[in-house]
Amino acid sequence: MKKKIAKGLLLSSFPIVVIGYFLQTILIPIQDFNTLTKEEIKKIQLDVAINYPLGTFMLYVGGILFLFSSTYLVITKCRNKKGI
């Protein structure tokens, strides 16, 4: 049962990361992007992105879900091979 939940979390982490990426990304072209400072880029992202705070939150949640569920699945697979 735990293995099914971990697989489900692993598979759901990918769409969460992709959706989060598109929510926080600027989807309009900007000229002279290399000349902007990091503060200006952050301000533009906050103004122009679809939903920057939600997108970054989803990126972090998706990454954490992927990390923990894949670690759990690898550990259980190793334990099953060793017979522990």
C-alpha positions as CSV (number, residue, x, y, z in Angstrom):
1,M,0.0,0.0,0.0
2,K,2.8,2.4,0.9
3,K,4.6,1.6,-2.3
4,K,1.5,2.5,-4.4
5,I,1.2,5.9,-2.6
6,A,4.9,6.5,-3.2
7,K,4.6,5.7,-6.9
8,G,1.5,8.0,-7.1
9,L,3.4,10.8,-5.5
10,L,6.4,10.3,-7.8
11,L,4.2,10.4,-10.9
12,S,2.3,13.4,-9.7
13,S,5.4,15.4,-8.9
14,F,6.3,15.7,-12.6
15,P,3.1,17.6,-13.6
16,I,3.3,19.7,-10.4
17,V,6.9,20.8,-11.4
18,V,5.9,21.5,-15.0
19,I,2.8,23.6,-14.1
20,G,4.8,25.5,-11.5
21,Y,7.5,26.3,-14.0
22,F,4.9,27.7,-16.5
23,L,3.2,29.7,-13.7
24,Q,6.4,31.5,-12.7
25,T,7.9,31.9,-16.1
26,I,7.6,35.1,-18.2
27,L,5.8,34.0,-21.4
28,I,6.4,37.3,-23.3
29,P,9.7,38.1,-25.0
30,I,11.9,40.7,-23.5
31,Q,14.6,42.5,-25.4
32,D,18.0,43.0,-23.9
33,F,17.4,40.4,-21.2
34,N,21.2,40.2,-20.5
35,T,21.5,43.8,-19.6
36,L,18.9,43.6,-16.8
37,T,20.0,43.2,-13.2
38,K,18.7,40.4,-11.0
39,E,16.4,42.8,-9.1
40,E,14.9,44.1,-12.3
41,I,14.3,40.5,-13.5
42,K,12.6,39.6,-10.3
43,K,10.4,42.7,-10.5
44,I,9.4,41.9,-14.1
45,Q,8.7,38.3,-13.2
46,L,6.4,39.4,-10.3
47,D,4.6,41.8,-12.6
48,V,4.3,39.7,-15.8
49,A,4.2,36.1,-14.8
50,I,0.9,34.3,-14.5
51,N,1.3,33.6,-10.8
52,Y,4.9,33.8,-9.6
53,P,4.5,32.9,-5.9
54,L,2.3,29.9,-6.7
55,G,4.6,28.7,-9.4
56,T,7.7,28.8,-7.1
57,F,5.7,27.1,-4.4
58,M,4.7,24.3,-6.8
59,L,8.3,23.9,-8.0
60,Y,9.5,23.4,-4.5
61,V,6.7,21.0,-3.5
62,G,7.1,19.0,-6.7
63,G,10.8,18.7,-6.1
64,I,10.4,17.7,-2.5
65,L,7.8,15.1,-3.5
66,F,10.0,13.7,-6.2
67,L,13.0,13.5,-3.8
68,F,11.3,11.8,-0.9
69,S,9.2,9.4,-3.0
70,S,12.1,8.3,-5.2
71,T,14.3,7.9,-2.1
72,Y,11.7,5.7,-0.4
73,L,11.2,3.6,-3.5
74,V,14.9,3.1,-4.0
75,I,15.4,2.1,-0.3
76,T,12.5,-0.4,-0.4
77,K,13.8,-1.9,-3.6
78,C,17.2,-2.4,-2.1
79,R,15.7,-3.9,1.1
80,N,13.6,-6.3,-1.0
81,K,16.7,-7.5,-2.9
82,K,18.7,-8.1,0.3
83,G,15.8,-9.8,1.9
84,I,15.6,-7.5,5.0
